[in-house]
Amino acid sequence: MTLVYGFMCFSAIASIAMHFRERAAQALERFRSSNSLRKLLLSSLTAPLIVGCGFGGGGFDGVDAQRAKPFQRYDLVQAIASNGVTVVAASQAGSVIVSDDQGRAWRRHAIGGGMVDLATCPDGRFVGIDFQGRGWVGDSKGQQWDSIALSEPVPAISAACDTRGRWWVTGAHAQVAMSPDFGATWTLIDLSRDADDAQLTSIQMVDESHGFIVGEFGFVFGTTDGGENWTHIGTIDGDFYPYAVAFVSREEGFASGLAGQVVRTTDGGVSWAPVPNVTGVSFYRLVRAGNEVFGVGGGGVVARLSESGVTPVAYPDAMPVPLTSVASLGPDRQALVVGGPGGFSRVVSTEEAGS
């Protein structure tokens, strides 16, 4: 029964993956038809929503054991963040799953919201967003969470926290919101003059002064004054539709997009060059880990991104599920935590052989 159930799950995953590949190809053909493409983006950013695909055994004997597990079969792990001590994984089912030992053991907390992105702040607190117009603030242990209404952008797509503890949110209609006080007050920044009503899909604050935003139609915005002003600094060519961005410095960064596209900049986002992607998969999330960038995406692939190309990272008990979340465990550990559908989570070593 377990083998049959597993085969059915993986067949469903494969079918959905093929469906998204076909939709990506169609989207590239009609790239400027923004309404259809935005639907694809919102599907893909939370994608794929595979619920109830478990990997345990069948029968009633396993029901109680399954319920006692912190990760459930119906969980899609949409976002993960680590403050160096505590790791928080967010499920679409309205819960967070928390570890205080680098991902070896986990505990589950119901909070009533399915966050789609998470970030950590300098004081260790967590900030997140969901698709229901809410922001979330969690304490440094990931135990206490408060929700905050977001007026804009709705839907929110990406969240970040800068070195000054300011909370940044990007999303629909080329809108950016910033809160200096964990959601008590907000400043709205409108980038529609340069980006029309584009979806802004990813934001990263690299240091106290520099930050980057990427969005629909390959728009790239940058700031050199800590977010006081944002400038349209470039456009990623090649019908690029971005999922994520990750910079290792104010000059060098990577972006991932539809149909397995990966690009790199060495001039602070002004120009971008394609990076060979031998895996062929799309990377839904990118993360900076020290001076390196890693991506997670389709087929359970974890990969190291570099100037020379995309290099898969092997890890134990891998499964061909679409990985939808990743976090670095911190500068002192060469390891990532990754997550996906069916409550899938793994700790992945990034240490290179012979190092």
N, C-alpha and C positions, 0 to 999 in steps of 0.2 A: 504493500500500500504506500509506504513512504517513497519508494522509487517512482511509482506511478504518479503520486502527487507532485514529487519534485520535477518529473518530466513535464507535467502539465504546466507547472509554474514557469519553468524555463522556456517552454514553448510559447507561453503567453508573453513573456519578456521579449523573446526574439521577435514575435509578431509585432509587438508595440515598437521595438527598436526599428524594425523595417518600416513601420508606418511613419515614424518620425523622420527617418532617412528620406522617404519619398516626399514628405511634406517639406523637408528642407530643400530638396531639389526643385520642387514647385515654387517655393518661396523665392529662390534665387532667380527664377524665370520672371517672376512678377514683383521684383523687389520693391518697386516704388508704390505698390498697392498696399498702403500702410495698414489698413484695417485688418486684412487677412493675416499679414505678417505679425501684427501685434498679438493676435490670438495665438499664433504659433509660439511667440516669445513667452507669453504667460503660461502656456502649456509646458514649454520646454524648461523655463526657469524653475518650475516646481516639478519637473518631469523626471521620469514618467510616474504618474500617481498609481502605483500598483499596490493594491491593498489586499491583505489577507493571504499573501503568498508566503507561507512559512516554510521552515526548513527542518522542523522536528518530526517526530513520529506521529502516527495516527492513533486512534482509539481513545476511549474514555480515561484510561490510566494516565495519559499524558496531559489531560486538560488542566488539572490543578497545578501540575508542574509548570505548564506553559503560562498560566495566569500569574504565577509567582515570579516569573522572569521580568527584569526591568524593561527589556526590549520585547515588544509584542509583535506578532505576525502582521498586524494591521498597521504598524508604524512605518511611515516614510520619514526617514531622518533627513530633514530638509536643510538644516544648518547646524554647524558645530563651532564652538569657540572655546579657547583655553586662555586663562590668565596666568599660566605657569604653575598653578597649584590645583585649580579646579577646572574640570572639563564639563561643558554643558552641551548636550545634544538636544535639538528641538524636533519634535514629531508633529506631523500635520494633525494628529489625533488630539491635540490640546494639552500635551504633557511635555515636560523636560525630563531628560534622563541625565543624572549627574554622577561624576566620578571625582574622588579626591585622591586617587592613587594612580594617576596617569593612564586611566582606562582599563585597569585590571578588574575592578569591581564597580558596579553601578547601582544607583537607587532612583526610583521614579517619583516624580511630583506632578500632580495634575494642576494646571494653572488656568485652563479654560481658553487657551489661544494657541493656534498652530503657527508658530513663527516661521518665516521664510528666509530670514537672515539674522545673524547674530554678530556682535562685536564685543571686544573687551576694552575697558578704559584704564587709564594709568593707576587708578585707585583699586583696581581689581573688579569693579562692578561690571555687569553685563548689560548691554542694551540690544534690543531686537525690534523687529517689525513683523506684522502679519498683513494679510491681504484684506482684512476687514476694517482698515482705517485706524489701527491701533499700534502704538508703540509699547514696548515692555522694558522695564528696568528690574534687574535682579541683583541681589547682594553678591558679595565676592565668593560666597559658598554655593551660590545657585539655588538657595532654598526659599527665599522670600522674593516674590515677584509682584509688581504693580503695573497695571495697564494705564495707558495715557491715550486720550483721543488725539488723532492726527487730522488736522483739517486739510493739509496738503503736504506732500503729494499723495494722492489716493488713486490707484493703489500704489503703495510704497514697494520698492523692489530691492533696494540695497541700503545697507547701514554701515557706518564706520564711527570710530571714536578717535579723536586726534590726541596729540601729546599734551594738550591743555585740558583734556577731559570734556571737550565739546562733542556733542552727538550730531552726526550728519546723516541725512536721509535723502535718497534720490528716488525718482519714480516717474509717474506719468506727466505728460504735458510739459516736459522740459523744466520741471520744478525741482528745486533743492531746498531743504529745510535744515536749519541749524539751531540747536538748543545748547546754551552754555550752562544750564542748570537741570539737566536730566529730565527735560520735558515740561518744566514749569512755565517757561516762555520759549517762543520760537521766532526766528527770523526767516522769512521766505525770500528766496533768491530765484528770480525768473530768468531762465536762459532761452526763452522762446524766440527772442529776436534773432538769435543765431541758429537755433535748432528747431524752429517752428514748434510743433507739439510732440516732438520725439520722446520716446521712452528713454530715460537715463538708467542704464541697467547695472552699472557698477561704479563704486567710488572707493578711492584709497587715499588716505592722508599719509604721505611718506615720512615727513618730519614736521617740525613746528611751522615751517613756511610753505612747503610744497605739497600739492595734492593733485589728483587726476580723477576725471570722470569720463567714462565712455558711454555711448548710447547709440540708439537706432540710427541707421544709415552711416555708421562708422564715425559719428561725431566724437571728437576728443576735446575736452576742456581742461585747462590747468590753472592753478593758482600759485603765485610766488609770494603771497603776503598773508598766508594762513587762512585763506578763504574770504578775505574782505572783498576781493575781486576775482572773478572767474573769466577767462578768456578762451575763445575758440581758437585753439592752437594748431589743429590739424584735422584731417579726415583719413580714416583707414580705407584704402582703395580696395577694389576687387569685390564689390557687393558684399562688404563685410558687415555681419550682424552680430554684435558682441554678446557673449554670455558673461565674461569676467575679465578683470584686469588685475595684474599684480606687478608692482615695481620693487626693485631691490635697491634703487637709489633714485635721486631726482632726475637722472638721465636714462637709466636702463629699465625697461619693463616689457612685459608680455601681455598679450590679449588673446583670448580664445573666442571662437565663434561657431556659426553653423557649419555643418558638413565637414567637421574636422579641421577647420581653418585655425592656424596659430600664426601670430605675427609678433615681431619684436621691434622695439625702438631703442636707439642709443643717444637720441638727442632730445629727450624730455617730451616725447609724444608728438613732435612735429612731423616726422616721417616714420614709416613702418615698413618692414620687409618680411616676406613670408618665411616661416620656419618649417623645414621638412617634418612631416608627421607620419612616421612609419606605421603607427597604430591605426590610422584612418578613423579613429573615433572622435567625437566631439567632447571637449572638456567643459563640463558645466560649472566647475569651480576651479579657481586658481588660488594658491596660497604662497606667501613668502615664508621661507624657513631659513633664517640666517641670511646668507648671501645667495640663496638659490630660490627658484620658483618651481613648484610642483602643481600638477593638474590631476583632477579625477573626472571620470566620465563614463561613457558607454562601455559595456562589456566587462565591468569591474576593473577597468584599467586605472592604474596609478602610474604617473610618469614624471620624470625630471625634464624640465625645459631648459634648453641652452641655445647658444648661437648656432651650434652644429646640428641641432634637431631635437626630437622628442625621444627620450629613452625610457622604455617601460621599467617599472620597479616591481620586482617579484615580491610576493608576500604569502605567508601560509594561509591555507583555507580560503583562497580567493574563490569568488563565484561570479558568473557572468551576469551580474546585475548592474544597472546603471547607477553609478555612484553620484550622489547629489550633494554631498557635503564633505568638508575637510577642514582640519585645523592642525597647526603645528603645536607640538607639546612644549615648545619653548627653545630658547637658544642653547640650553645646556643638554638637550636631548635630540639626537638625530632620529626623530620619529614623528609620524603623523597619526591622527585619528581620522578615519574615513567612515562614511555612513551612506545608506541607501534604503531601498524598499524592503519590506518583510522584516523590519527591525535589524537589518544587516549593519554590523559595525565591526571594525578591525583596527588594531594598532599596527602600523606599518613602519618598519625600520627603513630609514633612508641612507644608512651608512653604506658606503660603497665597498665592495669586496677588496680586501688588501689595504684598506685605509686604517 
